[in-house]
Amino acid sequence: MAVIAGWRTPFERSGTLLENLTAVELGGIAVKELVARANLSGSEIDELIYGTVIPSVSRPNIAREVVFEAALPKSIPASSVIMACASSNRAITDAAERIALGLADVVVAGGAESLSDVPVLFSREFARRLMRLSRAKNASQKAKALSGFRPGELSPNPPAIAEFTTGLSMGESAEKMAKENGISREAQDEFALASHRKAAAGWDNGILPPEVVPVPVPPKFEQMATTDNNIRRDSSLEQLAKLPPVFDKKFGSVTAGNSSPLTDGASAILLMSEERAKADGRRILAFIRSWAYSGVDPGEQLLQGPAYAAPIALDRAGLKLSDIGRVEMHEAFAAQVLSNLQAFASEKFAREKLGRQSALGEIDPAILNLYGGSIAIGHPFGATGARLVTTLSNELVRSGVQFGLLTVCAAGALGHAMVLERGE
Ligand SMILES: CC(C)(COP(=O)(O)OP(=O)(O)OC[C@H]1O[C@@H](n2cnc3c(N)ncnc32)[C@H](O)[C@@H]1OP(=O)(O)O)[C@@H](O)C(=O)NCCC(=O)NCCS
């Protein structure tokens, strides 16, 4: 399975430049640009698979809606996947499976999220009342449906970024991991600062701009969204140290500065069978060598999934961590990345949690998230996975390094890891 190309919209803090675009519209923009920039004809696409975490109530199959938004042929079958923050990774591996099975040669995959446009639901009590009202055939049935109405029923129900099983938010779960793994506030802030510095350098040195398509900003379309607007060039350790903990105000260490922000954006990737890519004379950025998913008990360490998935992905690729020259880890929180890195290097974790004799190994910071990560760049849940695949594929070509590893942690205590091999 060959990665041919990938692009994304700029990732913008929610409530800012992209707030008037829905996830479907953002996805449409990313996919339309991908198709145009990759010189692909819509009729060549066998399938479109797309991810989002908080689907639209009126357009829940985002993949099919993206086909329409991107003005692609309506004959393209399209399916949507939800796997929390690994949604676009799942879309990509579903696409890879279709190609491996010989069911498709050309698949567009990716994901989008608008955290500026989340559905806010009525209470179940009020929704049931509305249903009864819509079924009422006469005035007396209508009156009955409305009887006993209490204004409290109208209080809105926004989606929570929290585990249903434990009630803990992602941030509270990151706090738990920081405490249980002894990850200090200083280490988290240093990691976050490095993420911003590397992302800023990635933009300044011309590495990230070619991966990003500018988006005209509605409603006036006079302005263009061109860069990731969460990157803080002026941040410092002193400023970060002053920020109050958000998720455990008294004893916590996870702050707005060392967390990924709520973000809007979309990404898209073109995958092809190797045979088809070669027959069409296409440049192959990378080959997908292997992948793995993991799941643990959400009551344990919720965001430790990469430490479980990475060893399996490496085994499946027949590689060791020492064979890997570049690593892209999704940064939900600095505490989460640092906890995962600790687990990668821990003999105890390997023995007790993985049933392995030895630790996976230490990741050299010099090969990790070279152009920043989700803390600085932002994290539109459904879009991040495809950003990682694009950046890592391009980086393998640029650096000449043969193998890269990427990992994603996700709500539900899920994890993902993928091994890519340079294509050229
Ligand atoms: C952590 C979180 C609650 C913070 O939200 P917020 O309060 O809107 O964050 P802000 O950007 O306004 O930052 C708060 C303050 O920190 C400051 N700040 C944030 N990052 C900073 C940095 N790197 N350097 C310096 N200051 C920083 C801001 O300037 C702001 O200061 P102000 O209050 O003086 O304006 C929100 O980003 C969040 O929920 N993140 C986690 C999302 C999540 O769970 N994702 C799932 C992951 S799997």
The ligand as an ORCA input file, in Angstrom:
! r2SCAN-3c Opt
* xyz 0 1
  C      -6.721     22.848     28.363
  C      -7.903     23.673     27.847
  C      -9.099     23.496     28.789
  C      -7.452     25.131     27.807
  O      -8.442     25.870     27.215
  P      -8.453     27.478     27.296
  O      -8.584     27.898     28.712
  O      -9.434     27.939     26.300
  O      -6.981     27.806     26.827
  P      -6.353     29.181     26.412
  O      -5.721     29.024     25.106
  O      -7.338     30.315     26.589
  O      -5.185     29.340     27.438
  C      -5.388     29.747     28.762
  C      -4.285     30.728     29.099
  O      -3.037     30.048     28.952
  C      -2.179     30.838     28.105
  N      -1.341     29.910     27.357
  C      -1.734     28.761     26.728
  N      -0.675     28.186     26.143
  C       0.389     28.947     26.413
  C       1.760     28.869     26.067
  N       2.244     27.851     25.326
  N       2.585     29.826     26.493
  C       2.114     30.848     27.222
  N       0.825     30.995     27.594
  C      -0.024     30.058     27.184
  C      -3.137     31.592     27.219
  O      -2.517     32.752     26.705
  C      -4.245     31.928     28.156
  O      -3.864     33.052     28.909
  P      -4.958     34.172     29.303
  O      -5.966     33.447     30.168
  O      -4.139     35.186     30.010
  O      -5.546     34.629     28.008
  C      -8.341     23.208     26.410
  O      -7.336     23.526     25.482
  C      -8.595     21.716     26.388
  O      -9.652     21.261     26.812
  N      -7.621     20.937     25.881
  C      -7.680     19.497     25.893
  C      -8.473     18.999     24.759
  C      -8.618     17.523     24.843
  O      -9.021     16.953     25.834
  N      -8.276     16.880     23.766
  C      -8.374     15.469     23.686
  C      -7.025     14.945     23.607
  S      -7.087     13.246     23.185
*
